[in-house]
Every structure is written in C-alpha cells, then in structure tokens.
Amino acid sequence: MSAVVKVWIDEGCITCDACENIVPEVFHVEEDSCTIVDGVNPREWSDDIVEAADACPVDVILFEVAGDGDAPADDAPAEVIEADPTDEPVAVEVAGDGALDAVMTGDRDLHILFGSQSGNAEGLCSLIAKKASDYGLVGHVHDMDGFDIGSMAGMKRVLIACSTWGEGEQPDNAEELYNAAKGVGKTLSNTHFSVCALGDTSYEFFCQSGKEWDEVLESMGGARIFGRVDCDVDYDEPAGIWIAEALSRLACVDDSGTFNEDLVAEMVAYAAGDSASAGSGDVATIAMPEIQLVASIFRYDADSGQSGLDSWACSIPGHHSVLDLLRTLKATQDGTLTFRDGAADDPSTGVSVNGRLVLPGLTRLCDISRDKGDGAVVRIEPIAAYDVIRDLVVDHSSYENHRASSKPWFVNAQRDATFARDTAIGTMDAVVATELHVSNDIASPQLLHATSDAVPYNRSYIGPAIISHLWNRSCDPRISDKSRATILESLAATNGVKAETDLASIHRHGSMGSIAAKSVLDAKTAVLSHDGYNGRHGKHVWWYTWSIKSSGKVNETTLYRTVLGPMGLVSNALSGVSSRMIFGFTRTGRPMFNDLLGMLAPPAGIGKMPKQFNSRVENHHEVVSIFNEMDGRF
C-alpha cells in the first residue's frame, strides 16, 4: 500500500518565520497566516519538515506518515490544501501508485434507499449521503415509495436502510417496492449492496423488514459487499460502524463495477484525511419526486364575515414544505391569501394539515400525503382554540393571556454547588437534567395549546401548554418550596389540570403531544395527591386501586345480587367487599345510602350499580406494582 503523508499547521501559529527560514519550499509565512506552498510533495522534504517542527516555538507544525513508509516516492506533487492558523488541520495526500486515483474516476454514484415509518431510516440515509463525499462518492437518496425497481439494475452501488413496522411488516412506503422486487429475477449482476435494518428487540420479528431486503437483493443477483447490520432502538453506534464499513468498500467499486478489495485500507485513510464534511453538522437535502395534489385551503374574510374553501391543483416536489406550498400559491395564484410567514421553526405559524397540527415550515408535503397515482389532497385549515383573524391567521391572545396570568416566573432556592475557580456553579443530577430537557422540548406552545379537545369549549381552561410549562417548573430542583407550592395550587384550581377531559386528544399529535401528555398526566396525579384524594374522583381512584391490590379481583365492588347468587354474596363477604361498601366506597361514586339501600332492598337499587362478575385480575402482579408506585409517591 502507498504511503499517506500528512502535514498541517495547527491552531495557534504566531507567524514567526522559523519554519519558512528552514524549509521555504514547504512553508510560506505572511503577515497573519502561515500556509503550505501549493504543489509541494511533503515526502521529499520530510527531514526538513521535522526540523522546522522542532524549531517551531509554539509546536503547531504536525507531520505524520501512515501506511507503507518505505514505498517509493511519487514524482507527482501531492494535492495540497492551504492551511490557515484558525482552520481545522489540513491533510496532504500522496497518491502513491495511482490505483486509488483510477478507482475515483468515472461513475461515482451511490444510491441510498430508505423504508421508513417514523423517519429514523430516512434521517439515517440523509446522513449517509452527506458522508459519502468523504469517499469520493455522490449520494442520491430515494424514497422507496414510487421508486422504479427496474432502474436498480443500472446501479453499481446501493445501500438500504429499512425499519420494521408492527409485527414484522414492511413500512408503508416500502411494501409496494418490496413486493415488486420479489418477482423481478436476477437483474443485479453488476450491483454491490449492503443493508442496515432498524428494529426493536421488544418485538418478536426483530428487524424483519431489513432481513427481507437483504435476502431479496441477493436473490436478484446483487453482491453483498458488507454484511447486514441489525440495530435496536439505540441505533446510532452500530449504524455509524455500518456506514463507515459499507462506504469504504462501495467507494472501491470502480466505473466498471469491479470491487477492488485491496484498496479498502487506503480508501479509509483517504476518507480520514478529508475531514471537511465529517466536521459539518449539515445533513444532505433529500430531493423527492413531484406530487400531483389538490391544495384545499380555508379562507375567511373578516370584513364580509364569509368563509369557505379555495382549491388549487398543483404539481410540486414532495420535499417542499407546506410553507413553500403556501408561498407558491400566494405568489402565483392569489396574492390575498393570508397566513403567518416566517422562519421554518417559527412557533406562531402553526396550521392544521389533514387534521394534523404542524409547523408548516418543518413539514414536508410527502410526509403529509403521498400521491398513489390518483393525486393527493392537502387540506389546510387554521388551528382550533383560537379566533380566526383572516384565512389561516388566528389570534393567539387567549393563550398569551393565560400565560401572562399563570405567573411563570422562576424563584430559585439555595442548593448545592461546585466551585469553578472563584465562581459557584449549581449542580444537577444528570438524569433529572435530561428529563427536564426532554419534557421542555416543545417546538410551539401555541400549537400545543390547540391540541386539547377541551380548550375550544372551555376558554377559561389554561390548556396543556401552560400546564406542561408549570409542571416542568415545579419539577426543577432549583425552585423554591414556596414557588413549587404556588404552582401546584395553580394546577389544582378549577381551570387548571382538572379541566382536561381527555389526554388522548393531546397524545395523538406526534412527539410534541406525547411529551406534553405525560407532563399533564403527572401534573394531574400530583394534584390528586395534593388534594388528599378528596372528592368523588379521588376517593374512587384510591379505594378501587386498594381493593384490587388487596384481593386481586377487578370487580369486587359488585353487589351480591348482581353476581352468582349466594356464592357471590359469600365471596364478597370473605374478600371484605361488603364491609367496604357499607363504610363508604361505591363503584360509581353515587351516594352511599342508595347503595346500602340496594343491598337491603334490591328493587330500590336497580340500575345503581353495573352488572359485573367478581373475577380475578389476570396480571395481578402488574396492578400491585402500579399501586405500590402510587403508594410510594403519595
């Protein structure tokens, strides 16, 4: 293998001329920078460079030889990238016998396909496309939905990342292509491939979809250039290894489709020397095919009080955002179309698209609706819970007023700290800090406010966004006890968390909704504890859970007349149900007298209690665990 020579000027150069005085053929010093002379072959000046490095007063000249140090020198000058003292280290490569250069000519396309249900595989593929340039490859990312399986026959390099959906099914966007691939036959005689399977070990068919793609590509005649990698939920590390291994091998496939395995190690060194893209946080843009769609947009004219829907037939790239669509329609169709425009992550721009509450700048059209041949429909409406000002623009003052009156300011308390030099810095447990960061990861509180079905019908209800905000403040260990108690009292008020009727309406709105729903649930549980489980609902929860734990029977509050006659009465008496019924616990929360009357005189109690059987709980240990958790926290 040929040698790879690296020389660079690290950060901190003081431009002292020492290096240029020793070897001016390599280093050139200017007023504020030191650069490497263009076209120089560093290996020809190895001894002088080492001497210059020793003479450098700040030790910023770094020199390294990797690979076969005894390989004959190449007369051709190395490719040199000038170094600035403030830049990242610059790598200088000597091509050696030129074999790697030969591989790097001609077709360098890499085709990356994703089968994704939640977006993980798609995000992974966009990262691969970015890293491909390190290996001299040009990455092209394809959505499996709409991809022509016949076009794969002309591809020399193919990578697939596919997640598994449900109980081993292909993701929605991959199912049609997979079924087509199974019947194609051996068409990939000149194709090298590798597969990354994403899954969850808690499911029986772990990574099943990726395994199926690995098998079908082989059955089509493709050559597996690197073995399939099966990733669990935490896929970053194994996927990263797979990317590096697969790319280093696919990059050694030349223009004729031949895999030059003996150049893999040299390709790895080449990629390591080109750190420009590896150091970047950018992710490649995925270009999607055009979608034929009908945009149906809510219109409201405040002057006339008229409202309705305007529809336009459009042809637009699938990777364009909903905000791009609105801007295009405004510019080309109707200049009076009104919506909140701004940055992609502007929290005030939220709209409802096909029933989903989204930020239009962060939502691609292909993620909202897919063109299955008959066109797609995108219905854009203003979000609920607010008054509409015009078209898609709503008035956020109802949320803002609740936020202002909720006293969201923070009063901290004394806590432990560590000293960094002369400054005391407060400490926080890493787990607690992570939980706080996750629970506060809400892109748009205005949008979250509209997720609750209760908000449009109860304008005095402060809503899930403020509840989530207050609850997270109360969980912060830096807050004072007095401030925490004040927050809990606010949550326990009539228009606080008790006014929320259904957490499912919040939870269904993506990751934002699931995060907020958990906070609202925790807040509601804390309020019940704060109130001492007083009132009908609190006592019901407490006694019903206690009854299940003590007896293992799910419907043990059933009156003797609704179970299996005398045997049911005996069962209730032995399990303590009758005594608890007499002393106050009722399954439906109705007045005790009526239920006691139902025990003594059955006709008077008809309809008061549900007809249920006194049966065992199948997973009694789980109920006990839940109760113990409640018992420990409250």
N, C-alpha and C positions, 0 to 999 in steps of 0.2 A: 504494500500500500504506500502511496506517496505521502510525503510529509506535509503537515499543515502548520504553517508558521504564523504566529500572531504577534503583533507588536502594537501597543496602544499607549496613549498618553492619558493617564487617569485624571480625575478631577483634582484641582489644587495646584496646577502648574503656575509658577511665578514668572515665567518667560525670562529666565536668567542668562540665556545664550550658551550654557555649559554644554548641552547636547549638540548644538549646531557647531560649536568650536571643535568638537571631537569628530563628528561624522556629518558634515554638511550635505553629503549625498542622500541622507535619510531624513534629517530634521531641518525645518525652516522656522525660525523664530521671528515673529512680527511684534508689534507694539503690545498687543493684548492677547496674543494666542501663539501657540506652537503647533505646527502641522507637520504631517508626514509628506515628504516630497512625492508628487504624482509620478507613477510609473516605476517606482523603485522596487527591486526584489530584495526583501529584508534578509533572505538567507545568504545573499552574497556579502552582507555586512554584519554577520552575526557577532563576531568578536568585537567590532567597533560599537555595535549597539549595546552589548553587555558593558563595555567600558563607559559609554555615555550614561547608562542606567546607574552605574556605580557613582558617577560624578554628579548625578542629579541631587541637589541639596534637599529636595522635598520628596524624593523617591516616588515620582509619578510615572516613570517610564517602565512599562511592564513588557516582558518578552517571554514567549513560550514556544516550544517546538513540540508538536504532538504527532504521533504516528511513527513512521519509519524514519528515524533521524539520519540514517545512512543512505537514504535514497539519493540518486544523482540529482543535481540541481537542474532545473529547467531554465533555459536561456530566456524564455519569455518572461517579461515583467509581471509581477503579481498585480491583481486588482486591488487598488489602494483607495480607501475612503478617508478623506482628510478628517483629522481629529481636532476638536475644539476642547479646551480645558473644562468646559462646562458640560460637554456631551457625555453620553454613555461610552464605554470602552469600544474601540474600533478594532475589528478583526481584519487581518490581512491574510489572504489565502494564496498558496502556491498550488497550481493545478496538477503538478506532477506529470504523469504520463498522458494526461489529456483524456483518459477514459471517462471520467465523470462529466467533463465538458461535452463529450459526444452524447451521453445519455440525456443531457439537459437541452438538446436541440429538438426541433420538430414539435409534434403534438405533446403538450404537457397538461391536457385537460384531465381533471379529476371530477367525477360525477358523484354527488352525495345525495342519497335519497332518505327521507325520513317518513316513518309511520308513527304518528303521534296523536294521542288523545287529549293530554293535558298540556302539551307544549314542551316537555322535557327533551324529547328526542329532537324536536325542531331546533331548540336552542343549542343542543349539542352539535348539530350539523352546521349551524351558522358559525360556531366556534372553530370547527374543523376547516371550513372554507377560509377563515382568517389565517390559521396556522399553516395552511397548505403553501402559502407563498414562501415560507421559510425553506421549503424543499424544492423550490422552483416549479411548483405546480399551480395551476389556475383552477380554483374551486368553483363548481357550479352546483348550487343546492336546488333540489327538486322535491316538491310535494308529491307524494305517491298518488294523490287524488288527481286524476286527469293525465297522468304520465303514460306515454306510449311504450308498452313493454317491447315492441319491435325495435325501437330506437336504441335499446341497450346493446344490441348485437354489435354496433359500431363503436362501443366504448371500451377503451383499453383498461381503464381504472375505475372501479366502482366501490363505494363504501355505503353501507346501510346501517342506520340506527333506527331501531323499531322497539316501541314499548308494547306491553301486553295489556289487553283490556278485559275486564271482567274475569271470567273463568277460562282464560286461555284463548280468547278471541283476538283476531286482528283488530287494530284500531279502525275507526270508521273510514279514515282516509286511505287505508292500506288494503282493505278487504277485497275490493274490486280488482286491483292490480295483482294481488297475490293469487286470486282465482285464475286470472288470465295467464300468469306465469306458469302455473302448474300444467297448462296444456300446450305450451309453446314448443317444447322439444329442445334439442341440443343446438342452440343458436349462439352460445357464448364461447366459441372456441378460441377467441383471442382476447378474453376478458379476465382480468385479475380482480378479486374481490375480497372483502372482509366484512364481518357483521358484528355490531355491538347490540346486544339485547338488553333492554331495560325491563325490570320487573320488581316483584315484591315477594320475598320468601314466605310471607304470611299466607300466600295463596298457593293452592295445590299445584297449578300449572305455571311454575316459575319460569319467566322469560320464554314462554311457549311460542309467541309470535316471532321473536328473533331466531329461535331454533328452526322454525319452519322456513324462514327466509334463507337461512344458512344452507338448509337441505335443498331447497328448490333451486338456488343459484348453482349449486354443484350438479344437480340433475340437468340443468340447462347447458352444462359443459364448461362452466366457469372454473377458473383455477383459484383455489383458496390460498391467498398469499400470506395470510396470518390468521391463526385460529380465532374462532368466535369467543368473545368475552361476555359473560353473563353478569349483569350488575344488579345489585339490590337497590333499595331506596336511596341509600347514600352512595351515589354512583360516581362522584367526582374523581376519586383517586383511581379506581380501576378503568374508568373511561379515559382518563388522562394518559394512562400507560398504553391503552389500546391505540389511542390517537397517534402517539409518538412511534409506536412499533409499526402500525399499519402505514403511516405516511412515509417513514424511512424506506419501506420496502416498495410501496407503489411508486415512489419517486425514482426508483431504479428500474422501472419499466420504460424501455426506450420507445422511440417512434414506431418501431416495427411490432411492438407488443411483446418483446422479449424481456424477461426478468433477469437482470444482472445481479445475482445474489452476492457476488464477490465485492460489489461496490457499496453494500449497505453500511458498513462501518464508516467509510469515507463520506457517505451521504449524511450520516449522523453528525460527523464533525462539521460538514458544510452548514447544516442547519443550525448547529450551536454557534457557529461564527456569525450568523446573520440574525442578530437579536432585535432588529427594528420592530418587527410585528409582534414578536413574543413579548416585548415590553409594553405593548399598546393595550389599552383596555377596550378598544373598539371591537365591535362584532360585525361580521360581514352582513350586508343587506341581502335579503333573500328576494329575488325577483320572481313574482308569481305571474302566471298567465292571466290574460284579461278575462273578466267575468261579465257576462251579459246580465244586467239586473234592471229591475224597476225600483226606483227610489220613490217611496211614498212618504211625504213629509207633511207634518201637521202645520197648518197656517192659522194664525189668529190676528185679526185686525182690531185693535183696541178702540179705534175711532168709530167703526161701524158695529162692533160687537159680533162680527161674523167669524165663524171658524169652519174649518174643513180640511181636506187633504188634497195636496197637489202631487201629481205623479209624473216622473220623467223616466224614459227608457235610456239606459246608459250602457256604455262599454268602457270599462275601467280596469286597470291592473289590480289583481287581487291583493297585492301587498300595500296598496294605498290605504290610508286610514279613512275613517268615517269623516274626520275633519277635512281631509283632502277632497272627499266627495262633495261636502257642503260648499267648500270654497270654489270648486269647479262649477257647480250649479249656479252659484251666485254670480260668477264671472261670465258664464256663457248662456245662462237661461233666464234668470230672474234676479236683477240687481236689488230687489226689495226684500229678498229672503233674509231673515234676521236670525242670528244665532250668536252665542258668545264665542268669539275667536280669541286665540292666544297661543301660548306655548303648549306643546303636546301634553305636558303634565299639569296644566292649569286646573286647579281643583274646582273652579267655578264654572267650567264648561260642560258639565255633565248633562247627558241626554239619555233617553230610553230608546234602545235599538232592538227591535223584535222582542220586546219585553225585558231585555237586559239593561240594567243601569250601568253605563260605561262612561269613561272619559274618551271622547271621540278621537283625540289626537293620539291615544295609545291603543286604539282598537282597529285592527286591520279588517278590511271587508271580507277577506277569505276566512276569517275566524268567526264572522257573524253569519254568513250564508254562503253556501257553495253552489255553484252552477252545475247541475246534474244533466244538462242538455236542454232543459226546458226553461232555462233562465232562473234567476233568483229574485227574491223580493226583500227589500230592506225598508222597514217601516221605522221612521224616526219621529219621536214624539218628545215633548217636554217631560221632565221628571215630575212625579206626583209629589204631593205635600206642600207645594208652593203655588202661589198665584201666578198665572201666565201674564207676562207683560206684552209680548208680541212674538208670534211664531214659536220658536224654541227657547226664547229667553224667559226665565222665571225670576220672581222676586225672592231673594234669599233672606229678606228681613225677618221672617218668622223664626228661622234658625238663629240668625245673628242676635235677635232679642233674647232668646232663651240662653244663648251662650253668654251674653253680657250679664244676665241676671243670675247665672249659676255660680258666680264668684270663682272663676277658675284660677285665681292667683295662688301662688305656692308659698307656704310658710314652713321654713325648714326648722329642724331641731338639732341639738347637739348630738354628734355621733363620733365614732372612732375615725381616726385619720392617720396617715403616714406623712413623714416629712421628706420633701424633696428639696435639698439644700435648705433654704430658710423659709420655705412655704409649706403649709399644711394642706394636704390633699385628701379629701374624704374617700373612703374605700367602700366598695360594694361587692357582695358576693357575685361571682361570675354568672351563676345560674339565674339569680334574681335579675341581674342586669340584662341578660339575654331575654328573659320572659317579658321584661318591661319594653324592650326594644320591639319585640315581635308584636305585643299587644297594642303598641302605638303605631304600627305600620299600616296606616290608613291613608290612602292617596288623596281622598277627597271627603272631608267631613260633611260637606253639603250634600254629596251623593249618598253617603251613609245615612243621613237623616231621612232620606226618602225611601229607604229600604223597608221600613216598618209599615205594615198594613194599618197600624193603629194611628199613625201620625195624620193622615188626611182627614180622619174623622174625629180627632181629638187634638185641636190646635194648642191646647194648654199643656199637652204631654211634651216633655223636654226632648224626647227622642233618643234613639240608640247612639248617635254620635256623641252627644253630651254625656250620656250615661257611661259610655266606654271611656271617655276622657276623664270624668270624675273618678271612676273606679280605678283607673290606672294611676291617677294621682294618689289615691288613698293607699295603694299597694307599694308606693315608693318608700323605701326605708328612710329616706332623708326627711320625710314630712313630720311635722309635729303631731303629737297626740290630739291636741285641741283641733287642729286643722282636719285631721282624719275623722274625728267625731262629727265635725260640722258637715263634712262631705257625706258621711253616712246618713245623717239626718236629712240632707237634701235628697238623697236617693230614696229614702223611706217616705218622703212626702207623697201626697195624693197624686200629684202629676209627675212623680218620679218613676222608678223602675216598675212599680206595681201596675202602672197603666199599660205596660207592654203586654199584649194579648197572645202573641204567637212568635216565638223565636225562629220558627221555620221560615217565616217571611224574610227575615234578615239573613239567615244562614245560606239561603239559596243563591245569594249574589256573590259568587266567586270567593276568592281568598279573603277579600275585604270583609264580606259578610260573615264568613266562618270565624274570623278573628274577633269581630265585634260581637257575634252571638255568644261566644264563650265569655267575653267580658260582661255582657248583660246578664248571662246566667249566673256567673259568680257574684255579681252585684245583687241579684235578686235573692240568692241564697244567703248572702250576708245580711240583707235587710230582714229576712225572716228570723235569723238568729238575733239580730239587733232588737227586734220586737218581742223576743222571747217566745216565738211561735204562738203569739196571741192571735185571737180571732179564729174564725171558722177554718180558713185555708191552712194556717199554720198548724193548728191542732190536728187537723186531718192528716197532714203530711207526717207529723211526728208520731202520732199514735198508730197510724196504719203501717208505717215502716217498723215501729217497735213490735207490733203484733206479728208481722211476717217473720221478723228475726226470732222471736221467742218460740213460735210454733212451727214455722216452715210451711204455713198454709196461707194461700193467697187470698181466699175469700172467707176468712174465718169470722167476719162480722155479720155473716148472713144469719137471719133469724131462724129459729128451729123449724118454723112452719114452711120455710122455703127450701129446706134441704131434705134429706132422706128420712122424713118422719121421725119416729122415736130415736132411731140410731143417730140422726143428725143432732137431735137435742142432747144426747149423751156426749157426742163428740164435742159440741160447743161447750158443754159444762166442764169436760175434762181439760180442754185447752184454755180455759179461762175467758172464753169469748163472752159468755153470758154475764159474768161479773163486770167486765169492761163495758159492755153495753149498758148495764144498769147504772154504772157510775159515770156515764157521760160520753163515751165515744160512739159516734154514729157514722156509718159508712157514707151517707150522703150529706152530712152536715145539717140535717133537719133538727128541729127542737127535740130534746131528749124525751119529753113527755109523750109525744106521738109514737116514738119508737118503743117506749116502755108499754104504752097502751097496745101497741101491736103485738107485744109478747103476751100480754094478759088477755086481750080480746082480738083475735086475728082479723075479724071483719073491719075493725077500726083502723087497722094498719095496712090495708090493701093498697098497693102502689107506693107505699112509703119506702120500701127497700127493694133493691133489684133482686131478681131471681137468679141465684148463683149457687154453685156447689162448693162445698168445703173441701178443696183439693190441695194436694201437695204442690209446692213450687219445685219445678224440675231442677233448676240450678240454684238451690237454696244457698249454697256457699257464696254465690255472687251477691245475693241480696244481703247476706250477713256482712260481706266486705263493704258494700255500699253504706250500710248502716254504721259500721264501725268507723268509716271515714267521716261520716256526718257527726258521729258521737265525739270523735277526736277533735274536730274543728270547732264544734259549737258547744 
